[in-house]
Amino acid sequence: NMSEARGRLAYYVFDLPYLNGYDLRGMPLVQRKELLRALLEKTDPAGLFRYSDHLAGNANDAFSHACMHGLDGVIVKRADAPYAATRSQR
């Protein structure tokens, strides 16, 4: 039955490389996330777009947190790093 399979979709946003035509990729991640938080504060908290907050720490802490809460995965980035469109081996 298709009506039983329906759910609510949410898109969790964790980074903001561009805003209103401005390239933000050279800014540190923490500054991009502050702009993203301010932008999404104006939207419905139960709406389609949701802000994905960050944990300060290291990759092992993030992985442990994800396992403890049954999360599907983690993305680890340096807080002071500019945006990189590639994946690193770290």
Secondary structure in CASP SS format (residue, H / E / C, confidence):
PFRMAT SS
TARGET T0000
AUTHOR 0000-0000-0000
METHOD secondary structure of the structure
MODEL  1
N C 1.00
M H 1.00
S H 1.00
E H 1.00
A H 1.00
R C 1.00
G C 1.00
R C 1.00
L C 1.00
A C 1.00
Y E 1.00
Y E 1.00
V E 1.00
F C 1.00
D C 1.00
L C 1.00
P C 1.00
Y E 1.00
L E 1.00
N C 1.00
G C 1.00
Y E 1.00
D E 1.00
L C 1.00
R C 1.00
G C 1.00
M C 1.00
P C 1.00
L H 1.00
V H 1.00
Q H 1.00
R H 1.00
K H 1.00
E H 1.00
L H 1.00
L H 1.00
R H 1.00
A H 1.00
L H 1.00
L H 1.00
E C 1.00
K C 1.00
T C 1.00
D C 1.00
P C 1.00
A C 1.00
G C 1.00
L C 1.00
F E 1.00
R E 1.00
Y E 1.00
S C 1.00
D C 1.00
H C 1.00
L C 1.00
A C 1.00
G C 1.00
N C 1.00
A H 1.00
N H 1.00
D H 1.00
A H 1.00
F H 1.00
S H 1.00
H H 1.00
A H 1.00
C H 1.00
M H 1.00
H C 1.00
G C 1.00
L C 1.00
D C 1.00
G C 1.00
V C 1.00
I C 1.00
V C 1.00
K C 1.00
R C 1.00
A C 1.00
D C 1.00
A C 1.00
P C 1.00
Y C 1.00
A C 1.00
A C 1.00
T C 1.00
R C 1.00
S C 1.00
Q C 1.00
R C 1.00
END
